[in-house]
Amino acid sequence: MLNADASADTAQPARPASADTVIRMVNVQKWYGQFQVLRDVNLEVRRGERIVICGPSGSGKSTMLRCINRLEEHDGGEIVVNRIRVDHDQRNVSVVRRDVGMVFQHFNLFPHLTILENCMLAPVWSRKYTRAEAREVAMAYLERVRIPEQADKYPSQLSGGQQQRVAIARALCMGPKVMLFDEPTSALDPEMVKEVLDTLVSLAEDGTTMLLVTHEMNFARQVASRVVFMDHGSIVEDTPPERFFHNPSQERIKAFLGRLLH
């Protein structure tokens, strides 16, 4: 069996949640100076859910994701991931980050490492895998995203779509319990978007727990189990995709969909 970091045993559990709850956010607040970017955000994510988060620019979508794994510190409320409270305790943060994979708009691959080395790095240093174990896992996930033939190349030798698929494989190599995607196709040329979305669809079909910030509404219709709409730092709507697209509750959601779909 592959060895996980033993420090996970020292993290302090939060209040009990339901057995299938992966993420719980309760009255979460976030300020940038005088500007409040998150206002009383409440969200519960259950195992296997695919939640698409959308809304106008500046509505707090990316900040909410970044607070989940403590890339941003929230200023009020509570965030719990896999029963571990995300707070100032660095032990808790370290455990949460090992359980939460994140893929950004830009690929953030190490340019001086090969694709295989990029995928092996975190399992070796954080999960304490042997290099042989890390290589086996890395190749399995490069196969999973359909680019194993690129393993010995460097990021600069790949297209944007291929680099984003490497970023997804790299995150999966840590064996996360939940995946966060922050506009994973926004930096891609249009012809490269489909190959990344196809990869995300495949992950969704496998039951991966996912939170995705995206404006790809056709993709949301296809894979989302819930759609969360944010505006001015608050969650305005949290509903199944059928209702979101066919019977939105508010005019601002209708206007948003009208701009994107037409």
C-alpha positions in Angstrom: 0.0 0.0 0.0 1.2 3.5 -0.7 2.2 5.5 2.4 0.3 8.6 3.4 1.9 11.3 5.6 1.4 10.3 9.2 0.8 13.9 10.2 -2.8 13.5 9.1 -3.4 11.8 12.4 -2.7 15.0 14.3 -5.2 17.2 12.6 -8.1 18.3 14.8 -11.6 17.2 13.6 -14.5 19.7 13.4 -18.0 19.1 14.5 -19.5 16.0 13.0 -21.2 16.3 9.6 -23.3 13.8 7.7 -21.4 10.8 6.5 -21.3 11.8 2.9 -20.5 15.5 3.4 -17.1 16.4 1.9 -17.2 20.2 2.2 -19.3 22.4 4.5 -19.2 26.2 4.5 -21.2 28.1 7.2 -21.7 31.8 7.1 -18.3 32.3 5.4 -17.1 36.0 5.1 -14.1 37.4 3.3 -12.9 41.0 3.0 -10.3 42.7 0.9 -9.8 45.9 2.8 -13.1 47.7 2.9 -14.6 45.5 0.1 -16.5 42.4 1.2 -16.0 39.7 -1.4 -17.9 36.8 0.4 -21.1 37.5 2.3 -22.6 34.7 4.5 -21.7 31.9 2.1 -23.4 28.6 3.0 -22.7 25.5 1.0 -22.6 21.8 1.6 -21.0 19.4 -0.9 -21.7 15.7 -0.7 -19.6 12.9 -2.0 -19.9 12.4 -5.8 -21.6 15.7 -6.5 -20.5 17.9 -9.4 -21.3 21.5 -8.6 -20.9 24.2 -11.2 -20.4 27.7 -9.8 -21.2 30.6 -12.1 -22.1 34.2 -12.0 -20.8 37.6 -13.2 -17.1 38.6 -12.9 -16.3 39.8 -9.4 -19.0 37.8 -7.7 -16.6 35.8 -5.4 -16.6 32.5 -7.2 -12.8 32.0 -7.4 -12.3 33.4 -3.9 -14.8 30.9 -2.5 -12.8 28.0 -4.1 -9.5 29.4 -2.8 -10.8 29.7 0.7 -11.7 26.0 0.7 -8.0 24.9 0.6 -6.7 28.0 2.5 -5.1 29.7 -0.5 -7.1 32.6 0.8 -7.9 33.1 4.5 -11.6 33.6 5.3 -12.4 36.3 7.8 -15.5 34.8 9.4 -17.7 31.7 9.5 -16.5 28.1 9.3 -15.1 25.8 6.5 -14.9 22.1 7.1 -13.3 19.7 4.6 -13.6 15.9 5.2 -14.4 16.7 8.9 -11.2 18.9 9.3 -11.7 22.5 10.1 -9.9 24.9 7.7 -8.4 27.4 10.2 -5.1 28.9 11.4 -3.8 25.5 12.4 -1.2 24.6 9.8 -1.6 20.9 10.5 -5.2 21.1 9.5 -4.4 23.1 6.4 -1.8 20.6 5.3 -4.2 17.7 5.7 -6.9 19.5 3.8 -4.6 20.4 0.9 -3.6 16.8 0.5 -7.3 15.9 0.1 -8.2 18.7 -2.2 -6.9 18.9 -5.7 -7.0 22.3 -7.5 -6.6 23.2 -11.2 -6.3 26.8 -12.1 -6.9 28.9 -15.2 -3.2 28.8 -16.0 -1.4 25.5 -15.8 1.4 26.3 -13.3 3.5 23.5 -14.5 7.2 23.5 -13.6 8.9 24.4 -17.0 12.2 22.7 -16.1 10.6 19.4 -15.3 9.2 16.8 -17.8 5.5 16.1 -17.8 6.2 12.9 -15.8 8.4 14.7 -13.3 5.7 17.3 -12.8 3.2 14.6 -11.9 5.6 12.7 -9.6 6.8 15.6 -7.6 4.0 16.1 -5.0 3.4 12.3 -4.4 7.1 11.9 -3.6 7.4 14.9 -1.3 4.0 15.1 0.3 2.6 11.5 0.2 6.1 10.0 0.7 5.7 7.6 -2.3 8.8 5.9 -3.6 9.8 7.2 -7.0 8.7 3.8 -8.5 5.3 4.2 -6.9 5.0 7.8 -8.0 5.9 6.9 -11.5 3.3 4.2 -11.6 0.6 6.6 -10.4 1.7 9.4 -12.7 1.6 7.2 -15.8 -1.8 5.9 -14.8 -3.3 9.4 -14.6 -1.5 10.5 -17.8 -3.2 7.5 -19.4 -6.4 8.7 -17.7 -6.3 12.1 -19.4 -5.1 10.5 -22.7 -1.6 11.9 -23.1 0.8 9.2 -21.8 2.9 9.7 -24.9 3.8 13.2 -23.7 5.4 11.9 -20.5 9.0 12.7 -21.4 8.3 16.1 -23.0 8.6 19.5 -21.3 5.5 21.8 -20.8 6.7 24.2 -23.5 6.4 21.4 -26.1 2.7 20.8 -25.4 -0.4 22.7 -26.5 -2.4 24.7 -24.0 -5.1 22.0 -23.9 -2.5 19.3 -23.3 -0.8 21.3 -20.5 -4.2 21.7 -18.8 -4.8 18.0 -19.0 -1.4 17.5 -17.4 -2.4 19.9 -14.6 -5.5 17.7 -14.1 -3.4 14.5 -14.0 -0.9 16.1 -11.6 -3.7 17.0 -9.2 -5.3 13.5 -9.4 -1.9 11.9 -8.6 -2.4 13.1 -5.0 -5.5 10.9 -4.6 -7.8 13.9 -3.7 -11.2 13.4 -2.2 -12.5 16.5 -4.1 -11.3 18.4 -7.1 -11.6 22.2 -7.5 -11.5 23.8 -11.0 -11.1 27.5 -11.4 -12.1 28.4 -15.0 -10.0 25.6 -16.4 -10.7 26.5 -20.0 -10.6 30.3 -19.9 -7.0 30.6 -20.9 -7.3 28.2 -23.8 -7.9 28.8 -27.5 -11.4 27.8 -28.5 -10.2 24.7 -30.4 -8.5 23.4 -27.3 -11.5 23.8 -25.0 -13.2 20.6 -26.0 -10.4 18.3 -25.1 -10.3 19.6 -21.6 -14.0 19.5 -21.2 -14.1 15.9 -22.5 -11.6 15.1 -19.7 -13.8 16.8 -17.1 -16.9 14.9 -18.4 -15.0 11.6 -18.0 -14.1 12.5 -14.4 -17.7 13.4 -13.7 -18.9 10.1 -15.1 -16.5 8.3 -12.7 -18.1 9.9 -9.7 -15.3 12.4 -8.9 -16.5 15.1 -6.4 -16.0 18.3 -8.2 -16.6 22.1 -7.8 -16.1 24.0 -11.1 -16.1 27.7 -11.7 -16.9 28.0 -15.3 -18.9 29.9 -17.9 -19.3 26.8 -20.1 -23.0 26.5 -19.7 -23.5 23.6 -22.2 -20.9 21.7 -20.1 -22.8 22.6 -16.9 -26.0 21.2 -18.4 -24.2 17.9 -19.2 -22.4 17.2 -16.0 -23.7 19.3 -13.1 -25.7 17.7 -10.3 -26.2 21.3 -8.9 -25.6 24.8 -10.2 -24.6 27.5 -7.8 -25.1 31.1 -9.0 -23.2 33.8 -7.1 -23.6 37.6 -7.2 -22.0 40.3 -5.1 -20.3 37.7 -2.9 -23.4 35.7 -2.0 -25.0 32.5 -3.2 -28.2 33.6 -4.9 -29.3 30.2 -6.3 -28.3 26.6 -5.5 -30.5 24.3 -7.6 -30.5 21.3 -10.0 -29.5 22.2 -13.5 -33.0 21.5 -15.0 -34.5 24.3 -12.9 -31.5 26.6 -13.3 -31.7 26.5 -17.1 -35.4 26.2 -17.7 -37.0 28.0 -14.7 -34.5 30.4 -13.1 -35.9 32.1 -10.0 -34.6 35.6 -10.6 -34.3 38.1 -13.4 -30.5 38.5 -12.9 -30.0 34.8 -13.6 -32.2 35.0 -16.7 -30.1 38.0 -17.9 -26.8 36.1 -17.2 -28.0 33.1 -19.1 -29.2 35.2 -21.9 -25.8 36.8 -22.4 -24.0 33.4 -22.3 -26.4 31.3 -24.3 -27.3 33.7 -27.0 
